[in-house]
């Protein structure tokens, strides 16, 4: 139990030590499965992110929906008017606000694989690692991921 508490305390101190300002998350990040790169940028006083690279930018030739060889689109989006948007260049993060201590929160993260939009919180764990939490309602119930530079 002492080892666990020490590890948690070390994690929290490390996250705080690396975050000196809101702009520390700016730049390109690899998602957890290595299939996409996301560019986080300043979007008018808050922080947003868009997909700038895909490992597989086109659907496989045997795509079951007849999109073989064509660029990947936002086909899981529940809004039919948005399902034809290309994933490359798609903005998936909007309006994150720096709260201090390596934390950005209070806005939205869109998951194009599921078509779901979550409230989000970002924690800068180190200059090379972000911890993202997406949730519906309260942060206790949600999905987490880690991105690296």
N, C-alpha and C positions, 0 to 999 in steps of 0.2 A: 504494500500500500504506500509506503514511503517513497519507493522508487517511482510509482505512478504519479504521486503528487509532485515530486521533483521534476519529472518529465513535463507535466502540465505547466508548472511554473516557468521552466526553462523555455518552453514554447511561447508563452505569453511575453516573457522578457525579450526574447529574440525578435518577435514580431514588432514590438515597440521600438527596439533599438534600430531596426532597419528603416522605419518609416519616419522621414523627416518632413515630408510635405506631400500634398495631394498629387503632385506631378510624378511621384515615384512609380506610379503604375503605367505611365505612358510608354508606349512601345509595342513590340510584337511579342505575342505569347503563343505557345503551343498548347493545345488542349490535352487532356489527360490520356487520350488514346492515340495521339500523334496523327490524327487524320485531318486536322485543321489548324490554321494559324489565325489568331485574332489580333487586330491592331486596336489598342486602346488609345483614344485621342481626346483632346479637350473639345467639347462641343458647347461652347458658350457658357463657361463657368461651371459646368459639370463634366462628367466623363462618360464616354460612350465607347462601344466596340463594334467592329465589323469584321466579317470573314475576309481575309486577304489571300488565303491559300488553302487548297484542298488536295489531299493526297490523291484522291480519285475525283477529279472535277467533272467527269462524265459518268453516266450510268453504264453498267456493264452491258455488253451486247445482248445478253439473255434476260434483260430487265422484263419482269412480268407485266409491267404496265405499258410496254411498247415504247419506252424512252431510250432504248439501247443506243449508246454512242452519243447521245445528246447531253448538254450541260445539265448538272443537277439543279433542280428547282425546289421551291418551298412547298412541295406537294402534300406535306402532312399538316399544313396550316388549316385550321378549321374555317377560315374565311376563304371561300372559293375565289374571290377576286385577287387573292394574294398567292395562290398556289402556282402561278406561272413565274413568280419572281426567281431569278437565278440566285443560288446560294452564295456564289462568289461575289463579294461586294455587299452582301446583306448585312444590315446593321442588326445585331442581336443583343446589344446592351445599350440602355438609354438612361441618362440623367443621374448617374451615381454622384453622390456628394461626399467629399472628404470630411470625416468627423474627428480626425485626429487619432493618434496612437495606432497608425497603420490600418485604419478601417474606413471603408467607403460603403455607404448604404442608402437605403430608401428608394431604390428605383427598380427597374425591370431587367430581367434576363430572359431571352427567348431561346428555346431549344428547338431548332429546326428538325431534329430527328423525331421528336414527339409532337411538335406543333403546339406545345404548351408554353405559356409565359408565366414566369415566377417573379415574386419580389426577390430582391437580392441583397446580399451583403458580401463584400470582398475584404479579405484580410491579407496584407502583405506580410508573408512569413519571413522572407529574405529578399534581397535584390533580385533573386532568380526564381522565386516561387510565390504564386498567389493561391490562396484558398478561397474558393467561391461557394457560397451557400445559396441555393434557390429554394424558395418555400411558398406555400399557399397558406395564407392566414398567419400562423405564428412560426417562428424559426425552428421550433422543436420538430415540426413535421416538414421534411423537405429532402432535397438532394444536394449532395456536396461533391465537389471536384477540385482538383489541384492543377494549375497550369504552370508551365516553366518557360523561361526564356530560351 
